[in-house]
Each structure stands twice: as structure tokens, then as C-alpha cells.
């Protein structure tokens, strides 16, 4: 857990003070290497580490964009509503992979991200997340936040496939 917080602090400092700013509606890619700390006994990256890298790249977008000023500086915090991942192939220890985050779309409450793990031009896994922004335990209107963060596109409707991934989440909680 300490590694998670140290890595998050590194991204916060780099994103706020040293790295080039990014546009939240454009794709952002990072190349990573599977370390020994990421692996299970069979020398493959543990499934939970995919979510770890998905968190880090979302943090990087937040800290490197105008979204930071529009949210965290004002006491508005991102809340992960749901995340899904589809695995295709395992990642072996010491190999490099690329993770790319793109915004699939948004509605009044949620922004939907697609995060693709690639190695040697092949898709290894694809993760999907939906994130809302909260202040005082109240979900805020996403359109106002995005406008303040410099997004000039008034609307980007999420794809039907992504919406279908998340549509039964609340039904599953009721069971």
C-alpha cells in the first residue's frame, strides 16, 4: 500500500510541477514495465495490478490537466463508480507494456474511460471505468466541471457498448 501512495505522490508532483499539461479529452499513453512487485507466483502480473495502473493513469490525467483546478482545489473529489476489465493475455515479469486512457464519453453525472493495455502492438487487456465528482457527499453536474476544465465539446455521448457494461450494476447490488 505504501508503494501505491508513493507512486501517487510522484504523479501528483510531476503532474503539477514538471510534466507538460494534457487535454482531458485526448488520449494519454504511458509505457510501464512489469516489476517483481507486480507479479504473482507464476511470474505473471497479478490481476489487481491492472487496476493499480488504471488508477495511476487516471490520476495523471487529473493532475496534468485543468481538471485539477476545477475540482480538487475547490474540494471536489472524483469517485470511482464502477470498473470492469477484460483480460486477453497475461503480462510476464520484466516485460514492457503500454497503457492508454481515452474518454469514451460523459453524461450529466458520469465520465466513462477506456484504458487499453498493449504489448508489441497486441491488446492484452481493456479496462472501463466510470467516475463522478462529489462535494459534501453530493454528486455534481459534470457539464459545469468539464466546461471549467477547458472542455469545449458540449457533449460526447458514451458508446452503447460501454453503457451496456454498466447498466446492471445497481441491479447486482440489490441481489
Long-range contacts (C-beta under 8 A, 24 or more apart in sequence): 3-37, 4-52, 4-55, 7-56, 8-55, 8-56, 8-59, 11-56, 11-59, 11-60, 11-63, 12-59, 12-63, 14-63, 15-59, 15-60, 15-62, 15-63, 15-64, 15-68, 16-63, 16-64, 16-68, 19-64, 20-64, 21-64, 21-65, 21-66, 22-61, 22-64, 22-65, 23-65, 23-150, 24-61, 24-65, 24-66, 24-67, 24-103, 24-146, 24-149, 24-150, 24-151, 25-103, 25-151, 25-153, 25-156, 26-102, 27-100, 27-101, 27-102, 28-57, 28-60, 28-61, 28-64, 28-100, 28-101, 29-98, 29-99, 29-100, 29-101, 30-56, 30-57, 30-60, 30-98, 30-99, 30-100, 31-96, 31-97, 31-98, 32-96, 32-97, 32-98, 32-99, 33-94, 33-95, 33-96, 33-97, 34-91, 34-92, 34-93, 34-94, 34-95, 34-96, 34-97, 35-93, 35-94, 36-93, 38-93, 39-93, 43-92, 43-93, 44-90, 44-91, 44-92, 44-93, 45-90, 45-91, 45-92, 45-93, 47-85, 47-87, 50-85, 50-87, 50-117, 50-125, 50-127, 51-83, 51-85, 51-127, 53-99, 53-117, 54-83, 54-85, 54-99, 54-101, 54-115, 54-127, 54-129, 57-99, 57-101, 57-115, 58-101, 58-113, 58-115, 58-129, 58-131, 61-101, 65-149, 65-150, 66-148, 66-149, 66-150, 67-145, 67-149, 69-148, 69-149, 70-145, 70-148, 70-149, 71-133, 71-145, 71-149, 74-135, 75-135, 76-133, 76-134, 76-135, 76-140, 76-145, 77-133, 77-134, 77-135, 78-131, 78-132, 78-133, 78-134, 79-131, 79-132, 79-133, 79-134, 79-139, 80-129, 80-130, 80-131, 81-110, 81-129, 81-130, 81-131, 81-132, 81-166, 81-169, 82-129, 82-130, 82-166, 82-169, 83-127, 83-128, 83-129, 83-130, 84-127, 84-128, 84-129, 84-165, 84-166, 85-125, 85-126, 85-127, 85-128, 86-125, 86-126, 86-127, 87-124, 87-125, 88-122, 88-123, 88-124, 88-125, 88-126, 89-119, 89-122, 89-124, 89-125, 90-124, 91-117, 91-119, 91-124, 95-119, 97-124, 103-156, 104-128, 104-158, 104-159, 104-162, 105-156, 105-157, 105-158, 105-159, 105-162, 106-142, 106-146, 106-155, 106-156, 106-158, 107-142, 107-157, 107-158, 108-141, 108-142, 108-143, 109-139, 109-141, 109-142, 110-142, 110-158, 111-142, 111-146, 112-158, 112-162, 112-163, 112-166, 114-162, 128-162, 128-165, 128-166, 130-166
